[in-house]
Amino acid sequence: MADPTALEPTEIRIALLRDIAAGRVQDDTDHMPMLTVDGEPVPVGTAVWEMERHDWVGQDCGQQRWEPKPYGRQLLAEADR
């Protein structure tokens, strides 16, 4: 794992992190993270995998849903202040 603080918490990353926390990012049948926008799937794999490498998000084994990990939850709490 890379250092969580090495990835800059940009507005776009925080917005995607909020979508992940809301359950709007799930893997499709090809294991590609997809964000549902207006009922349509949008691929967000590169960004999600980058967040995963920095320990912001993760998946439980066998689950298709992504969730914030402790550092990701901390970033969301700080952004909401």
CORSULZI-V899070 format. One record per residue. N is the residue number from 1. RES is the residue in three letters. NEAR is the number of other ideal C-beta (glycine too) atoms within 10 Angstrom. D_LAST is the distance of its C-alpha to the last C-alpha in whole Angstrom. Layout:
# CORSULZI-V899070
N	RES	NEAR	D_LAST
N	RES	NEAR	D_LAST
This chain:
# CORSULZI-V899070
1	MET	7	28
2	ALA	11	26
3	ASP	9	24
4	PRO	18	20
5	THR	10	19
6	ALA	8	22
7	LEU	17	20
8	GLU	6	18
9	PRO	18	15
10	THR	9	16
11	GLU	8	14
12	ILE	9	17
13	ARG	19	17
14	ILE	16	13
15	ALA	12	15
16	LEU	23	18
17	LEU	24	16
18	ARG	15	14
19	ASP	18	18
20	ILE	26	19
21	ALA	16	17
22	ALA	9	18
23	GLY	11	22
24	ARG	17	23
25	VAL	26	24
26	GLN	17	27
27	ASP	16	30
28	ASP	12	33
29	THR	6	37
30	ASP	8	37
31	HIS	9	34
32	MET	14	32
33	PRO	26	28
34	MET	19	28
35	LEU	20	25
36	THR	14	26
37	VAL	11	26
38	ASP	5	28
39	GLY	5	30
40	GLU	8	31
41	PRO	14	30
42	VAL	13	29
43	PRO	13	29
44	VAL	20	26
45	GLY	16	28
46	THR	9	28
47	ALA	18	24
48	VAL	24	24
49	TRP	13	26
50	GLU	15	25
51	MET	27	22
52	GLU	18	24
53	ARG	14	26
54	HIS	19	23
55	ASP	16	22
56	TRP	26	19
57	VAL	25	21
58	GLY	15	24
59	GLN	16	27
60	ASP	9	29
61	CYS	5	32
62	GLY	5	34
63	GLN	11	31
64	GLN	14	30
65	ARG	13	26
66	TRP	28	24
67	GLU	15	21
68	PRO	18	18
69	LYS	16	19
70	PRO	10	17
71	TYR	18	16
72	GLY	25	15
73	ARG	15	13
74	GLN	14	11
75	LEU	21	10
76	LEU	17	9
77	ALA	9	7
78	GLU	10	5
79	ALA	14	6
80	ASP	8	4
81	ARG	4	0
